[in-house]
Amino acid sequence: MTTTITGAFTSIDTIRNTMDELIAIGIDREKIFADVENNELKVMVPDDIEFEVTKIIKRHQPFDMSAYHR
């Protein structure tokens, strides 16, 4: 199964920093989407690494976060 994790941030710089950290742990760039208009970061990951990815996103202090399981 796949989970889409969405984090809402106050700045695009924070989104870029979060993306860099996710790529550094091996998340494919193709699975990471930056919505610049809404200052949101969406990451599609397998369920088994959802906890690790959520932990990284939370470290960058999003003001809102959600997960959608497929």
C-alpha positions as CSV (number, residue, x, y, z in Angstrom):
1,M,0.0,0.0,0.0
2,T,1.0,3.6,-0.5
3,T,0.6,6.6,1.7
4,T,0.5,10.2,0.6
5,I,1.8,12.5,3.3
6,T,1.0,16.3,3.0
7,G,2.7,18.9,5.1
8,A,1.7,22.6,5.0
9,F,4.5,25.1,5.6
10,T,5.0,28.8,6.0
11,S,7.8,29.1,3.5
12,I,9.1,27.6,0.3
13,D,12.6,27.5,1.8
14,T,11.3,25.1,4.5
15,I,9.7,22.9,1.8
16,R,13.1,22.8,-0.1
17,N,15.0,21.9,3.1
18,T,12.5,19.1,3.8
19,M,12.7,17.9,0.3
20,D,16.5,17.8,0.5
21,E,16.4,15.7,3.6
22,L,13.9,13.3,2.2
23,I,16.0,12.8,-1.0
24,A,19.1,12.3,1.2
25,I,17.4,9.3,2.9
26,G,16.6,7.7,-0.5
27,I,13.1,8.9,-1.3
28,D,12.8,9.2,-5.1
29,R,12.5,12.8,-6.3
30,E,9.6,11.7,-8.5
31,K,7.6,10.8,-5.3
32,I,8.0,14.3,-3.8
33,F,5.8,17.2,-5.0
34,A,6.1,20.8,-4.0
35,D,2.9,22.9,-4.3
36,V,4.3,26.4,-4.3
37,E,1.0,28.2,-4.5
38,N,-0.3,26.5,-1.3
39,N,3.1,26.0,0.4
40,E,2.5,22.3,0.7
41,L,4.8,19.3,0.3
42,K,3.3,16.0,-0.8
43,V,5.3,12.7,-0.5
44,M,4.1,9.3,-1.8
45,V,5.8,6.5,0.1
46,P,5.2,2.8,0.9
47,D,3.3,2.3,4.2
48,D,6.4,0.6,5.8
49,I,8.4,3.9,5.8
50,E,5.5,6.3,6.6
51,F,6.6,6.7,10.2
52,E,10.2,7.7,9.2
53,V,9.0,10.1,6.6
54,T,6.5,11.7,8.9
55,K,9.2,12.1,11.6
56,I,11.4,14.0,9.1
57,I,8.5,16.2,7.9
58,K,7.5,17.1,11.5
59,R,11.1,18.0,12.3
60,H,10.6,20.9,9.8
61,Q,7.6,22.1,11.8
62,P,4.6,22.1,9.4
63,F,1.6,24.0,10.6
64,D,-0.7,21.2,9.3
65,M,-0.1,17.7,8.2
66,S,-2.2,14.8,6.9
67,A,-1.8,11.3,5.5
68,Y,-3.9,9.5,3.0
69,H,-3.7,5.7,2.7
70,R,-4.4,3.9,-0.5
